[in-house]
């Protein structure tokens, strides 16, 4: 008797849970509630050889991907085209060479990139972009290539936070890697 009552209750609970699920496609809810633009501000932390010569810096960027941003954004496609542009600045560190103080110059970068926006879950966006990078170091300007991978978790309808990693390469320098922590505002 106890076994039968337990099975009936368990079956009722499971049936209620299953029937309460929405069975429509991802496109049932209009994606127009989602926003297409974000601006982000964050801190950039140099890694590897870049860390030996420069300090943590600041970064700002703009991203666009049609109707992809927001904590309640439901999209028809998991992957969409994205663009990303931004700037970053790292101050140089001081070091002693042969008894003399030497200070590395500030490192300023400006980039524009295109790539993909992957939305695996409602509050999460992962953006992978690649494109040209213009770097200015001690008055010298050089063009190179860069790749950015940013992850955003939406805390509210408009505010997201998340980490990222950037790779920049010019012809006459080592590859420059930096990690970022960003806060984004979607509109």
C-alpha positions in Angstrom: 0.0 0.0 0.0 2.8 2.5 1.0 4.6 1.5 -2.2 1.6 2.2 -4.4 0.9 5.6 -2.7 4.5 6.6 -3.2 4.5 5.6 -6.9 1.3 7.6 -7.5 2.6 10.7 -5.8 6.0 10.4 -7.6 4.2 10.0 -10.9 1.9 13.0 -10.2 4.9 15.2 -9.3 6.8 14.2 -12.4 3.8 14.6 -14.7 3.1 18.1 -13.3 6.8 19.1 -13.9 6.8 17.7 -17.4 3.4 19.3 -18.4 4.5 22.7 -17.0 7.3 22.9 -19.5 6.9 25.1 -22.5 7.1 22.9 -25.7 7.3 25.7 -28.3 10.4 26.6 -30.3 12.9 29.2 -29.3 11.2 31.7 -31.6 7.9 31.7 -29.8 9.0 34.7 -27.7 9.8 37.7 -29.8 13.5 38.5 -30.0 12.7 42.2 -30.4 13.0 42.6 -26.6 16.7 41.8 -26.9 19.1 44.7 -27.5 21.7 44.9 -30.2 24.4 47.1 -28.8 26.7 47.1 -25.8 29.4 49.4 -24.4 31.9 48.0 -21.9 34.5 49.4 -19.6 37.0 47.2 -17.8 40.5 46.5 -16.6 43.1 44.7 -18.7 45.8 42.6 -17.2 48.9 41.9 -19.3 50.2 38.3 -19.3 53.6 36.8 -20.2 56.3 39.1 -21.6 53.8 42.0 -21.8 53.4 41.7 -18.0 57.1 42.3 -17.4 57.1 45.6 -19.2 53.6 47.1 -18.6 51.0 47.5 -15.8 47.3 46.7 -15.7 45.4 49.1 -17.9 41.9 50.2 -18.8 39.9 49.1 -21.8 36.6 50.3 -23.4 34.8 48.8 -26.3 31.6 48.7 -28.3 29.9 45.5 -29.6 27.0 45.0 -32.0 25.0 41.8 -32.8 21.4 42.0 -33.9 18.9 41.3 -31.0 21.4 39.2 -28.9 21.9 41.1 -25.6 19.9 41.0 -22.3 19.1 38.5 -19.6 15.8 37.6 -21.1 16.9 37.6 -24.8 15.7 34.5 -26.6 17.1 34.2 -30.1 16.3 32.0 -33.1 19.9 31.2 -33.8 22.7 30.1 -31.4 25.4 31.9 -33.5 25.1 35.3 -35.1 27.5 37.8 -36.8 29.1 40.3 -34.4 31.3 43.4 -34.6 33.5 44.8 -31.9 35.7 47.9 -31.7 37.7 49.3 -28.7 40.7 50.9 -27.2 43.0 50.0 -24.4 45.9 51.6 -22.6 48.7 50.2 -20.4 51.2 52.3 -18.6 54.9 51.2 -18.7 56.7 49.8 -15.7 60.0 51.1 -14.4 63.1 48.9 -14.2 66.8 49.2 -13.3 69.2 48.4 -16.2 72.9 48.6 -15.4 72.3 50.8 -12.4 70.1 53.2 -14.4 66.4 53.7 -14.0 64.4 53.0 -17.2 60.7 53.4 -17.8 58.9 51.7 -20.6 56.5 53.9 -22.6 52.7 53.6 -22.4 51.1 51.2 -24.9 47.9 52.4 -26.6 45.9 50.1 -28.9 42.8 50.7 -31.1 41.1 47.8 -32.8 38.1 46.9 -35.0 37.1 43.3 -35.4 34.3 41.1 -36.7 33.3 37.6 -35.8 30.6 35.6 -34.1 28.3 35.9 -31.1 27.4 32.6 -29.5 24.4 32.5 -27.1 24.4 29.1 -25.3 21.9 30.2 -22.6 19.6 33.2 -22.0 21.8 35.3 -19.8 25.2 34.4 -21.4 26.9 35.7 -24.5 30.3 34.6 -25.8 31.8 36.8 -28.5 34.9 35.8 -30.6 36.2 38.5 -33.0 39.4 39.0 -35.1 40.6 42.0 -37.0 43.2 44.8 -37.4 44.9 46.4 -34.5 46.7 49.8 -34.5 49.2 50.2 -31.7 51.0 53.3 -30.5 54.2 52.9 -28.5 56.5 55.9 -27.7 55.1 57.8 -30.7 55.5 54.9 -33.2 52.4 53.6 -34.9 52.2 50.0 -36.2 49.3 48.0 -37.6 48.9 44.3 -36.7 46.2 41.7 -36.1 44.3 40.8 -33.0 41.8 38.3 -31.6 39.3 38.9 -28.8 37.3 36.4 -26.8 34.7 38.0 -24.4 32.2 36.3 -22.1 29.3 38.2 -20.7 26.8 37.2 -18.0 23.7 39.5 -17.8 22.9 40.3 -14.2 19.9 42.4 -15.2 18.2 43.4 -18.4 21.0 45.9 -19.3 24.0 45.1 -17.1 26.5 42.3 -17.8 29.9 41.3 -16.3 32.5 38.9 -17.5 36.1 38.0 -18.3 37.9 38.1 -21.6 41.2 37.4 -23.3 42.9 39.5 -26.0 45.8 38.6 -28.4 47.6 41.2 -30.3 50.5 40.7 -32.8 52.6 43.2 -34.7 55.4 42.2 -37.1 58.3 43.3 -34.9 57.2 42.4 -31.4 56.3 39.4 -29.4 52.6 38.4 -29.1 50.9 40.4 -26.5 48.3 38.6 -24.4 46.0 40.3 -21.9 43.1 39.2 -19.7 40.2 41.5 -19.0 37.4 41.9 -16.5 34.6 44.0 -18.0 31.2 45.5 -17.1 28.8 46.0 -20.0 25.7 48.1 -20.6 23.3 46.9 -23.3 21.0 49.2 -25.2 
